[in-house]
Amino acid sequence: MSNTVDTINPATEEKLQSYTLLNTEEANQAVDNAHEAFTQWRKTSLAERSKLLNALADKIDERADDIVELMIDEMGKVKAQGYQEVELCANICRYSAEQGPEQLKDEERAYEGGTGLISYQPTGVILGIQPWNFPLYQVIRYSVPNIMAGNTTVLKHADNVFGMAKLIQTLYEEAGFPKNVYQSLLISGETASELIQHDKVRGVTFTGSDKVGKMVAENAGSQSKKTVLELGSNDAFVVLEDADIEVAVKACVQGRVINNGETCVSAKRFIVADKVYDAFKDAYVAEFEKLKVGDPRDEDTDVGPIARKDLIEKLHDQVQESIKNGATCIMGGDMSSDKGYFYPLTILEDVKPGMPAYDDELFGPVASLIRAKDDEDAMRIANDSRYGLGGGIFSKNTQRAIELARDEFDTGMVNINGYSLAQPNLPFGGVKESGYGREHGGFGIKEFVNIKTIFIADQ
């Protein structure tokens, strides 16, 4: 196996940079360095950690242009959405800085004969294995709360965004964090798997495919190490009989094409009650036809390229396999031979179980339309998935939609009459094969701490 990795611009197919991978010995030494940094970092005050996280937020803001340019070059992020990602990351830093001391403070609870003290103590080095689709956010999401909690972090980023990996470490160091509190390791997946076995790695957080996530969990579980897994999804957005079609179409189009359709919590399956199916389909197609696929730097571009050649080939295979199994392609579906990994906006209908468009995650601008007999049937189809990250419900009866979301939708998150991505103050995560554990909202900060009980007897 080669010890170098090239990053490629997906819009032009031009080579950007070549990176040399660390070998296993060097990677193990980096974990040892992170543990050594932990022995001191854990002693820093919560106030000092907050101060440094606010400085990191300022650095992210200052370097916004550089960060966005790197996102465009390495994974084809549409420019305006790159700035939105930068803003979200700065907000995560500031939210953690402001709320972290309250979330981590000791608690007292009485018991018969004494008082119990509950303390949230850091555990050590946390290994993060993160994907390319939100190349800054995925890393900030996991690293900032853990560092606020007093842990140290080592990252294995996706190899097509190694430039971002290096820049993130620079941002942490320029913000004033002690050396090795955060490290980006340019390593292979095989080396990352070996690091899970390192005795100084105390936990692993992974975002990616369910297949690889299960292997990560099995590896960590063999060492009794905790994992947090976010494994993608095939999110269903349900349009009920009483939905406002204009509202539903607007949100469902946005939810399908945001980040070039390469989002774990994208809207992917659109399950529409028969009564409103034709009206929704016609309006959805009309809105899709207005969108532009093109250079992610252009102001009028809505959808940029797929991030890698292998990914666009997989997406096209999934589309063609779905058509072969009976799906009808009413828009797109034909790959261009032009330069760049651009996939056409595509809409499939007559989508049924046994097709990739129904069963699997399609990472790109492909919408799957599914006709349901009625509202009850629509909810049944929505839950007919091995995944359970997010979803959506559209109805003019908001209270009924809330009840369906709360009591029936088997997912970690549900949108009602809109589409939202992650928010710093709200928990993020899924169920079933979308993984387990939560990030954001004060939940992620406690995933890798030792919740320690101290019994203090009355005197």
Protein Blocks (a to p, Z undefined) as FASTA:
>chain_A
ZZbdcdddfklopafbdcddddfklmmmmmmmmmmmmmmmmmpcfklmmmmmmmmmmmmm
mmmmmmmmmmmmmnopafklmmmmmmmmmmmmmmmmmmmmmmmpccddddehiacddddd
dfbjcdddddfklmmlmmmmmmmmmmmnopacdddddfklmmmmmmmmmmmmmnopaehk
accddddfklmmmmmmpmklgbdcddddfklmmmmmmmmmmnopacdddebjaddddddf
kbcfklmmmmmmmmmmgghhpafkbcfbdcddfklmmmmmmmmmmmmmmpccddfkbmkl
mbdcdfbfklmmmmmmmmmmmmmnopacfeghiacfbecjddcddddehiaehiaklmmc
cedjddcddddfblmlmmmmmmmcfbdfbdcdddfblmlmmmmmmmmmccfbdcehiacd
ddfkbccddehjnogcdeehhlmmmmmcccdddddddZZ
